[in-house]
Amino acid sequence: MKGNGSGRITRADIEAKLRAIRDDIEPVGEQAKGGLMAVAPVVAVVLIVGAYLLGKRSGRKRRAVIEIRRL
C-alpha cells in the first residue's frame, strides 16, 4: 500500500484502496448479471412446465372412477 510518507494509514488511504477494489469488482458483477438475465427465462419456463406435468400426474392418480348402474 502506498503510504503518505509518515507511516500512518489515513482515512484517505483506506478510501482509495476500497475504491480501487470496487472498480476491479464491478465489471465482474455486470458480466454475471448479464448471464443471469439470459438464464432466468429458461429456468422460469422449466419450472412452469414441471409444475404443470406434476399437477397433471397427481390429478390422474387421484381421479375417481364413478360407476352408474341402472336398477
Stockholm file with secondary structure:
# STOCKHOLM 1.0

chainA/1-71         MKGNGSGRITRADIEAKLRAIRDDIEPVGEQAKGGLMAVAPVVAVVLIVGAYLLGKRSGRKRRAVIEIRRL
#=GR chainA/1-71 SS CCCCSSSCCCHHHHHHHHHHHHHHHHHHHHHHHHHHHHHHHHHHHHHHHHHHHHHHHHHHHSCCCCCCCCC
#=GC SS_cons        CCCCSSSCCCHHHHHHHHHHHHHHHHHHHHHHHHHHHHHHHHHHHHHHHHHHHHHHHHHHHSCCCCCCCCC
//
